[in-house]
C-alpha cells in the first residue's frame, strides 16, 4: 500500500486512540521481534523507518554465519523500508502512554520485497495458492509453560507458585482448578488480548506442570501468524507483571512434556467459498488425500522450520516424558498418536491437524512450511499411506532426530526451495548451522557430571 493510501487510515486510527508512540515490528528468522520505536508524529510525517537486511541472517545468539556459509549474501547490508500492514495494527495495552505496535513488511528501496523476511515467505506461499483459486484456512493451538523466574541459566526451571502458595507436583491435564491457580494472570492476559482484538478461543491446562494451551479461531494464515506473534509477546509481558516467566521453548523442563504449535488446516475455493477437502457424501475429497500425501512426503525435509532449535528435538523423542508429541508423519482419524490427525467433523469442517511443530517455531515459517508441503502433494497428486488405526508410536521415530540431519534433509529438497524461495532457504540453513555450531562450543552440566572424573 502506498503512503498516500495508508497515511489517512493511520492518521484516523492514531487520533481515535490518542497514539503518542509507535513500535515498528519485524519478525526475524527466529521469531524475535526487531524494529524501531518512534514518536507518532514522526512516524506519520517523517517517512518510512528503515533497517538493514542483515537482521535476517542474525542467529538467536546475536551472531552471524561464517563468511563461507553466506557466500550468496549481499555484504553491503542494504537498507529496507518498513511498510505497515494496516491489518496488523495493535494497541500496546500495558504501556503507560497510548502506544501502537504495527507489524511491517520489508521492501528494498527499489521496491522489491525482501525474500528472507519470514512474513514474505508466508505471503509468497499464499500467492501460489491464490494463483490456483485456493485459499488456505488455519487455526493454531499454542502450548506454553509458566515457570518461576530464573536468572541463572545453569539452574533448571521450576513450576511457578499459584494462588494456593504451592507448586504443581503432578500432571493435571484439562484441570479447571489448575488453571484457576493463575486466574489473576489469565484475566489480565485476556484483557490485553481483547484490547488488541486477538481472536483467542479456549484456554486449557495441558499435561505438564504449569503447562497451558491457547487455541485460536480458524482464519486467514497471515493474520493468524501475526496474532500468534503478538500473543507470545503479550503473554510474556503479562507473566512478568505477575512475577513469572512464560516460555515457548519446545522442551523447557526435563521430565515434563514438550510444548507444541498444532496447526489445523483446510482449503476453500476462493470464489465459491466451499471447503475443498470435503468430497462426496461423508468422504474427503481427492485434494484432501493429495494434501496429506504431500505432508507425508515433504514434512521430514521441512522439519528445520517446524523444529528450528537444538532444544526442539528433545520434545520429539519418544519416552514416558514426551507426552503426546508425534515421532512420525502417519495420519489417522481422531488419533492423537499420529503426526497428522484428522478430527471428527462434519464434511464442511474437514481439516488436517499438523502436530509436528514446536511452540518455539516461527509461526510464519511453520505455517508456510506446512502449506508448502500440502501444495506440493496436490500439485503432484501424491497419495498418502493408509490411515493409522492403532498407536503410531509402535512404528518408531521416522523424523530427523537432531538439527544436523534435519538441515541436511532441507538442503537436499529442491521442491521446498522452489516454493519457499531458494535464497531464503540457503540463508536459513546458514543461520541454523551457525547456531548449531555455537551450541557445540558449550560444555554442558551433564558432561561435567558424568565425564569430568570418570573418563
Secondary structure, 3 states (H helix, E strand, C coil): CCHHHHHHHHHHHHHHHCCCEEEEEEECCCCCEEEEEEEHHHHHHCCCCEEEHHHHHECCCCCECCHHHHCCCCCCCCEEEEEEEEEEEEECCCCCCCEEEEEEEEEECCCCECCCCHHHHHHHHHHHHHCCCEEEEEEEEEEEEEEECCCCCCCCCCECCCCCCCCCCCCCCCCHHHHHCCHHHHHHHHHHHHHCCCCEEEEEECCCCCEEEEEECCEEHHHHHHHHHHHHHHHHHHHHHCCEEEECCCCCCCCCCCCEEEEEEEEEECCCCCECCECCCCCECHHHHHHHHHHHHHHHHHHHHHCCCCCHHHHCCCCCCCCCCCCCCCEEECCCCCCEEECCCCHHHCCEEECCCECCCCHHHHHHHHHHHHHHHHHHCCCCCCCCCCCHHHHCCCCCCCHHHHHHHHHCCHHHHHHHCHHHHHHHHHHHHHHHHHHHCCCCHHHHHHHCCCC
